[in-house]
Amino acid sequence: MNEPHRRITVNAEDAERAPVIDDAEYAQSAERRFLEHYGLNEQPFGVTPDPRFLFLGSKHRQALAALTYGTESNRGFLTLIAQPGMGKTSLLFRYLEGLRNKARTVFLFQTDGDSRDLMFYVLADLGLDGTGKDLPEMHAMLNQVLTKEMRAGRRFVLVIDEAQNLTEKVLESVRLLSNFETPWMKLMQIVLAGQPQLADRLAKPSMAQLRQRVSFAIRIEPFTHEEVSSYVDHRLWVAGNKNPSLFSVGARTLLADNSEGIPRNVNNICFSAMSFCWAMKQKAIDREMMRDVLADMDFKSPKEKTDFAPKSAVPPKQRISRNARAAVLTVKELPARGWLPKIGIAGVVLFALGWSGGYFDVGKRLALSLRSISASEKSSVVPTPVPMSLASATMAAPSDSLANPKQKAPSPDNDAGVPNPVGIQPPQSSRQHN
């Protein structure tokens, strides 16, 4: 059941005499034929962080110099921030290689545990067994190692990679490790390396104590177009390439544009391009071949995606909704103002004129017309009982005066104590009766 998969020839007659090749042998054979096709000694674009293939761009050199200077200056805490695939781990290996004879180093990449797990990994890297011990006991064991290294005149450097995965509680435990010190020097140099999420976590208010201890916050920026081309040449040279025109100028331009200057993207694109070129029995990778590879890998930018589209392609038709309805603009007519408000306004105006003594013939005529209009409006619009006319109102006044001889008859200007709204004298018939 555990036997490897075997490749068998298609011809059934020669099945018994055909050589049996397992998958491992076939993969080695393909890799060998790939290298022989290009005249290489090894794979130039591998996935492991081999220090021999490390190419130091301008930002990488600055980051390495800052790490070295911060350690020699005994600054305590350093942070290294870089995007995924920027060669951060390879740079850390070069940094630790430079400290081989100067310091005792511990490199950790297990960042998915708690504080006790972190201390256990540190002691395990030092060759110490922390099984069954609590944090104070493991701290005591680490303190003995630090004291021994100090007396030997060597530094102690702890590098934690992928530190963005550490919880705030574990980061606080790392901060407490910096308390191993003497009045004149730090016994431990700590380098926290991680992705941009690490910088976001350290920026939180709860991480203020740890953030204040960081002396250098080092960042690695992507390659420029020239550095991408130099990076490709460097890796091909390390692998033994003797063909300077393996990648054409056009292919390198597309590579720099679509890889975003990230070394891991450059490795993946170059490996796919060389594999495609080998399958096509070609010796060089031109622009057209790189375009095909990028189209398959989807590493192209939106501009490149437009260029890859066939020119004869018909633009998509605009979609029209089936339930579309004609847009109708409805304008509501303003409500018409009735006669009653107009009569009230006119009455107020005429009352003001009558109160001031301006009895004009025009006002009389207008009042008579308004009174007739008001009567017709009430009878036609509002179904109310017929109102008492002005004549009947004045005829009722003498009966009241007869019942009370001392009471004076109402004046024309103030009939029954109510001001005449139009300022007009009562009709002649009412005066004759009175």
C-alpha positions as CSV (number, residue, x, y, z in Angstrom):
1,M,0.0,0.0,0.0
2,N,2.9,2.3,0.7
3,E,4.6,1.6,-2.7
4,P,5.2,4.7,-4.8
5,H,3.2,5.3,-7.9
6,R,4.7,3.8,-11.0
7,R,4.6,4.9,-14.6
8,I,3.8,2.1,-17.1
9,T,4.1,2.2,-20.8
10,V,1.0,2.3,-23.0
11,N,1.9,-0.7,-25.1
12,A,0.4,-3.7,-23.4
13,E,2.6,-6.2,-25.4
14,D,5.8,-4.8,-24.1
15,A,4.6,-4.1,-20.6
16,E,6.6,-6.9,-19.0
17,R,9.8,-5.8,-20.7
18,A,9.4,-2.1,-20.3
19,P,11.5,-0.4,-17.6
20,V,9.5,0.8,-14.5
21,I,10.2,4.4,-13.5
22,D,8.7,5.8,-10.3
23,D,7.6,9.4,-9.8
24,A,10.8,10.4,-8.0
25,E,13.1,9.2,-10.7
26,Y,10.9,10.8,-13.4
27,A,11.0,14.2,-11.5
28,Q,14.8,14.0,-11.2
29,S,15.1,13.1,-14.9
30,A,12.9,16.1,-15.8
31,E,14.9,18.4,-13.6
32,R,18.1,17.2,-15.1
33,R,16.9,17.7,-18.7
34,F,15.7,21.1,-17.7
35,L,19.1,22.2,-16.4
36,E,20.9,20.6,-19.4
37,H,18.7,22.5,-21.8
38,Y,19.9,25.9,-20.3
39,G,23.4,24.8,-19.3
40,L,22.7,25.4,-15.6
41,N,24.2,23.7,-12.5
42,E,21.1,24.1,-10.4
43,Q,17.6,25.7,-10.3
44,P,18.1,29.5,-10.3
45,F,14.6,30.4,-9.1
46,G,13.9,28.0,-6.2
47,V,11.5,28.6,-3.3
48,T,13.9,28.1,-0.4
49,P,15.8,31.1,1.2
50,D,19.2,30.1,0.0
51,P,21.7,32.7,1.2
52,R,23.9,32.2,-1.9
53,F,21.1,33.6,-4.1
54,L,20.5,36.6,-1.9
55,F,20.6,39.8,-3.9
56,L,21.0,43.0,-1.9
57,G,19.2,45.9,-3.5
58,S,19.7,49.4,-2.2
59,K,16.9,49.0,0.5
60,H,18.2,45.6,1.5
61,R,21.7,46.9,2.0
62,Q,20.3,49.8,4.1
63,A,18.3,47.3,6.2
64,L,21.3,45.0,6.8
65,A,23.5,47.9,7.8
66,A,20.8,49.2,10.2
67,L,20.5,45.7,11.8
68,T,24.2,45.4,12.2
69,Y,24.7,48.9,13.6
70,G,21.8,48.5,16.1
71,T,23.2,45.3,17.4
72,E,26.8,46.7,17.8
73,S,25.4,49.7,19.5
74,N,23.5,47.5,22.0
75,R,20.2,49.2,21.3
76,G,18.0,46.4,22.7
77,F,14.9,46.2,20.4
78,L,14.9,46.3,16.6
79,T,12.0,45.7,14.1
80,L,12.2,44.6,10.5
81,I,9.1,45.2,8.4
82,A,8.6,43.9,4.9
83,Q,5.8,42.7,2.6
84,P,5.5,39.0,2.0
85,G,8.1,37.7,-0.5
86,M,10.5,40.5,-0.1
87,G,13.4,38.2,1.0
88,K,13.1,39.1,4.7
89,T,14.1,35.7,5.9
90,S,17.1,35.5,3.6
91,L,18.2,38.9,4.9
92,L,18.0,37.7,8.5
93,F,20.1,34.7,7.6
94,R,22.8,37.0,6.2
95,Y,22.5,39.2,9.3
96,L,23.0,36.1,11.6
97,E,25.9,34.9,9.5
98,G,27.7,38.1,10.2
99,L,27.3,37.5,13.9
100,R,28.6,34.0,13.9
101,N,31.8,34.8,15.8
102,K,30.5,37.7,17.8
103,A,27.3,36.6,19.5
104,R,25.2,33.7,20.5
105,T,22.1,33.7,18.3
106,V,18.7,32.1,18.5
107,F,16.3,32.2,15.4
108,L,12.6,31.5,16.0
109,F,9.8,31.2,13.5
110,Q,7.3,29.3,15.7
111,T,5.0,32.1,16.6
112,D,1.6,30.3,17.1
113,G,1.9,29.6,20.8
114,D,1.6,31.3,24.1
115,S,4.4,32.8,26.3
116,R,5.4,29.5,27.7
117,D,5.7,27.9,24.3
118,L,7.9,30.8,23.2
119,M,10.3,30.3,26.1
120,F,10.3,26.6,25.5
121,Y,11.4,27.2,21.8
122,V,14.2,29.6,23.0
123,L,15.6,27.0,25.4
124,A,15.3,24.2,22.9
125,D,17.4,26.3,20.4
126,L,20.0,26.7,23.1
127,G,20.1,23.0,23.7
128,L,18.2,23.1,27.0
129,D,15.2,21.1,28.0
130,G,12.3,23.1,29.5
131,T,9.8,20.3,29.7
132,G,7.7,20.4,32.8
133,K,9.0,23.8,33.9
134,D,7.0,27.0,34.4
135,L,7.9,30.4,33.2
136,P,10.0,31.6,36.2
137,E,12.1,28.4,36.1
138,M,12.7,28.8,32.3
139,H,13.6,32.5,32.9
140,A,16.1,31.4,35.5
141,M,17.7,29.0,33.0
142,L,17.9,31.7,30.3
143,N,19.4,34.1,32.8
144,Q,22.3,31.6,33.4
145,V,23.0,31.4,29.7
146,L,23.0,35.2,29.3
147,T,25.3,35.7,32.3
148,K,27.7,33.1,30.8
149,E,27.8,34.8,27.4
150,M,28.4,38.2,29.0
151,R,31.4,36.9,30.9
152,A,32.7,35.4,27.7
153,G,32.5,38.8,26.0
154,R,29.8,37.8,23.5
155,R,26.3,39.2,22.8
156,F,23.1,37.3,22.8
157,V,20.8,38.0,19.9
158,L,17.2,36.7,19.6
159,V,15.5,36.9,16.2
160,I,11.8,36.2,16.0
161,D,10.5,35.9,12.4
162,E,6.8,36.2,11.4
163,A,6.3,38.2,14.6
164,Q,3.0,39.6,13.3
165,N,1.4,36.3,14.5
166,L,2.3,37.0,18.1
167,T,-0.5,38.0,20.4
168,E,-0.3,41.1,22.6
169,K,0.2,38.9,25.6
170,V,3.2,37.1,24.0
171,L,4.6,40.4,22.8
172,E,4.5,41.7,26.4
173,S,6.4,38.6,27.5
174,V,9.0,39.4,24.8
175,R,9.3,42.9,26.2
176,L,10.0,41.5,29.7
177,L,12.9,39.6,28.2
178,S,14.6,42.9,27.6
179,N,14.8,43.4,31.4
180,F,17.8,41.0,31.4
181,E,20.4,43.7,31.7
182,T,23.2,45.1,33.8
183,P,23.5,48.8,34.8
184,W,25.8,49.4,31.8
185,M,24.5,47.1,29.0
186,K,21.7,44.9,27.7
187,L,22.2,41.2,28.0
188,M,19.9,40.4,25.0
189,Q,19.3,42.0,21.6
190,I,15.9,41.3,20.2
191,V,14.9,41.6,16.5
192,L,11.2,41.4,15.7
193,A,10.7,40.7,12.0
194,G,7.3,40.5,10.3
195,Q,4.9,41.8,7.8
196,P,3.2,45.2,7.9
197,Q,0.6,43.8,10.3
198,L,3.4,43.9,13.0
199,A,3.7,47.6,12.6
200,D,0.0,48.0,13.0
201,R,0.0,46.0,16.1
202,L,2.8,47.9,17.7
203,A,1.0,51.1,16.9
204,K,-1.8,50.3,19.3
205,P,-2.0,52.2,22.6
206,S,-1.7,49.0,24.6
207,M,1.8,48.4,23.0
208,A,3.2,51.7,24.0
209,Q,5.8,50.3,26.4
210,L,7.1,47.9,23.8
211,R,7.0,50.5,21.1
212,Q,9.1,52.9,23.2
213,R,11.9,50.4,23.5
214,V,12.2,49.9,19.7
215,S,15.3,51.8,18.6
216,F,15.1,51.2,14.8
217,A,12.0,50.5,12.8
218,I,13.6,49.1,9.5
219,R,11.6,48.6,6.3
220,I,12.4,46.8,3.1
221,E,11.0,48.4,-0.1
222,P,10.3,46.6,-3.4
223,F,12.9,46.5,-6.2
224,T,13.1,49.1,-8.9
225,H,13.0,48.0,-12.6
226,E,16.8,48.1,-12.8
227,E,17.1,46.0,-9.6
228,V,14.7,43.4,-10.9
229,S,16.9,42.9,-14.0
230,S,20.0,42.8,-11.8
231,Y,18.3,40.3,-9.5
232,V,17.5,38.0,-12.4
233,D,21.1,38.2,-13.7
234,H,22.5,37.5,-10.2
235,R,20.5,34.3,-9.7
236,L,21.2,33.0,-13.2
237,W,24.9,33.7,-12.6
238,V,24.9,31.8,-9.3
239,A,23.2,28.8,-11.0
240,G,25.9,28.7,-13.7
241,N,24.1,30.4,-16.6
242,K,26.4,31.5,-19.6
243,N,23.6,32.9,-21.8
244,P,23.2,36.7,-21.2
245,S,20.3,36.9,-23.6
246,L,18.2,34.2,-21.9
247,F,15.6,37.0,-21.1
248,S,15.1,39.6,-23.7
249,V,14.8,43.3,-22.9
250,G,11.0,43.2,-23.6
251,A,10.6,40.2,-21.4
252,R,12.5,41.9,-18.6
253,T,10.3,45.0,-18.9
254,L,7.1,43.0,-18.6
255,L,8.6,41.0,-15.7
256,A,9.4,44.2,-13.8
257,D,6.0,45.8,-14.5
258,N,4.0,42.7,-13.3
259,S,6.1,41.4,-10.5
260,E,5.7,44.7,-8.5
261,G,9.4,44.4,-7.5
262,I,8.7,41.6,-5.1
263,P,11.5,38.9,-5.3
264,R,9.1,36.0,-4.8
265,N,6.9,37.1,-7.7
266,V,10.0,37.4,-9.8
267,N,11.0,33.8,-9.0
268,N,7.6,32.4,-9.8
269,I,7.3,34.3,-13.1
270,C,10.9,33.4,-14.2
271,F,10.4,29.7,-13.3
272,S,7.2,29.5,-15.3
273,A,8.7,31.3,-18.3
274,M,11.8,29.1,-18.4
275,S,9.6,26.0,-18.1
276,F,7.4,27.2,-21.0
277,C,10.5,28.0,-23.1
278,W,11.9,24.5,-22.4
279,A,8.6,22.9,-23.4
280,M,8.7,24.9,-26.7
281,K,12.3,23.8,-27.3
282,Q,13.4,27.4,-27.4
283,K,16.7,28.9,-25.9
284,A,15.5,32.4,-25.1
285,I,12.4,34.1,-23.6
286,D,11.1,37.0,-25.7
287,R,8.4,39.5,-25.0
288,E,5.6,37.5,-26.6
289,M,6.5,34.4,-24.7
290,M,6.5,36.4,-21.4
291,R,3.1,37.8,-22.3
292,D,1.7,34.3,-22.7
293,V,3.1,33.2,-19.4
294,L,1.7,36.3,-17.6
295,A,-1.7,35.7,-19.1
296,D,-1.7,32.1,-17.7
297,M,-0.4,33.2,-14.3
298,D,-2.7,36.3,-14.1
299,F,0.2,38.4,-12.9
300,K,-0.6,41.1,-15.4
301,S,-1.8,44.6,-14.6
302,P,-5.2,46.0,-15.8
303,K,-3.4,47.7,-18.6
304,E,-1.8,44.5,-19.7
305,K,-5.1,42.7,-19.5
306,T,-6.5,45.2,-22.0
307,D,-3.6,44.6,-24.4
308,F,-4.0,40.8,-24.3
309,A,-7.6,41.0,-25.5
310,P,-8.1,40.3,-29.2
311,K,-8.6,43.3,-31.4
312,S,-11.6,41.8,-33.1
313,A,-13.5,41.3,-29.9
314,V,-16.9,42.8,-30.0
315,P,-17.6,45.1,-27.0
316,P,-20.4,43.7,-24.8
317,K,-23.8,45.1,-25.3
318,Q,-25.5,47.1,-22.6
319,R,-28.1,45.3,-20.7
320,I,-31.6,46.7,-20.8
321,S,-34.1,45.9,-18.2
322,R,-37.2,44.1,-19.4
323,N,-39.5,45.8,-16.9
324,A,-38.4,49.2,-17.8
325,R,-41.2,51.8,-17.5
326,A,-41.4,55.2,-19.0
327,A,-40.4,57.9,-16.6
328,V,-43.5,60.1,-15.9
329,L,-43.1,63.5,-14.4
330,T,-46.1,64.4,-12.3
331,V,-46.6,68.0,-11.4
332,K,-49.2,68.8,-8.8
333,E,-51.3,71.8,-9.5
334,L,-51.2,74.4,-6.7
335,P,-54.5,74.5,-4.9
336,A,-56.6,77.5,-6.0
337,R,-57.3,80.1,-3.3
338,G,-61.0,80.3,-2.6
339,W,-63.2,83.4,-2.4
340,L,-63.5,83.4,1.4
341,P,-59.8,84.3,2.0
342,K,-60.1,87.0,-0.6
343,I,-63.2,88.4,1.0
344,G,-61.6,88.4,4.4
345,I,-58.5,90.3,3.1
346,A,-60.7,92.8,1.2
347,G,-62.8,93.3,4.4
348,V,-59.8,94.1,6.5
349,V,-58.6,96.6,3.9
350,L,-62.0,98.3,3.7
351,F,-62.4,98.3,7.4
352,A,-59.1,100.1,7.7
353,L,-60.3,102.7,5.2
354,G,-63.7,103.1,7.0
355,W,-62.0,103.4,10.4
356,S,-59.9,106.2,9.1
357,G,-62.9,108.1,7.7
358,G,-62.4,107.4,4.1
359,Y,-65.9,106.8,2.8
360,F,-65.6,106.8,-0.9
361,D,-68.1,105.8,-3.5
362,V,-65.7,103.3,-4.8
363,G,-65.6,101.6,-1.5
364,K,-69.3,101.4,-1.3
365,R,-69.7,99.9,-4.6
366,L,-67.0,97.4,-3.9
367,A,-68.5,96.5,-0.6
368,L,-71.9,95.9,-2.2
369,S,-70.4,93.7,-4.8
370,L,-68.3,91.7,-2.3
371,R,-71.4,91.3,-0.1
372,S,-73.4,89.8,-3.0
373,I,-70.5,87.6,-4.0
374,S,-70.1,86.4,-0.4
375,A,-73.8,85.5,-0.2
376,S,-73.7,83.5,-3.4
377,E,-70.5,81.8,-2.3
378,K,-71.9,80.7,1.0
379,S,-75.1,79.4,-0.6
380,S,-73.3,77.5,-3.4
381,V,-70.3,76.2,-1.5
382,V,-71.1,75.8,2.1
383,P,-74.5,74.1,3.0
384,T,-75.3,76.3,6.0
385,P,-78.5,77.9,7.1
386,V,-79.3,81.2,5.4
387,P,-77.6,83.9,7.4
388,M,-79.5,86.9,8.8
389,S,-79.3,89.8,6.6
390,L,-78.2,93.2,7.7
391,A,-81.8,94.5,7.5
392,S,-83.2,91.9,9.8
393,A,-80.4,92.5,12.2
394,T,-81.2,96.1,12.5
395,M,-84.9,95.5,12.8
396,A,-84.3,93.4,15.9
397,A,-82.7,96.2,17.6
398,P,-85.8,98.4,18.4
399,S,-87.5,95.6,20.2
400,D,-84.6,95.4,22.5
401,S,-84.7,99.1,23.0
402,L,-88.4,99.1,23.8
403,A,-88.0,96.5,26.5
404,N,-85.3,98.7,28.0
405,P,-86.2,102.4,27.5
406,K,-82.9,103.6,29.0
407,Q,-80.8,101.6,26.5
408,K,-79.8,103.7,23.6
409,A,-80.2,102.4,20.1
410,P,-77.0,101.1,18.5
411,S,-75.1,103.5,16.4
412,P,-74.6,102.9,12.7
413,D,-70.9,102.5,13.3
414,N,-71.3,99.9,16.1
415,D,-74.4,97.7,15.4
416,A,-75.0,95.4,18.5
417,G,-71.5,96.1,19.8
418,V,-69.9,94.6,16.6
419,P,-67.9,97.0,14.4
420,N,-69.2,97.3,10.9
421,P,-66.6,95.4,8.9
422,V,-67.1,97.5,5.7
423,G,-67.8,100.9,7.3
424,I,-71.1,101.4,5.5
425,Q,-74.3,102.9,7.0
426,P,-77.3,100.5,7.4
427,P,-79.9,100.5,4.6
428,Q,-82.5,103.2,4.5
429,S,-85.4,100.8,5.4
430,S,-83.8,100.1,8.8
431,R,-83.6,103.8,9.6
432,Q,-87.3,104.4,8.7
433,H,-88.3,101.6,11.0
434,N,-86.2,102.9,13.8
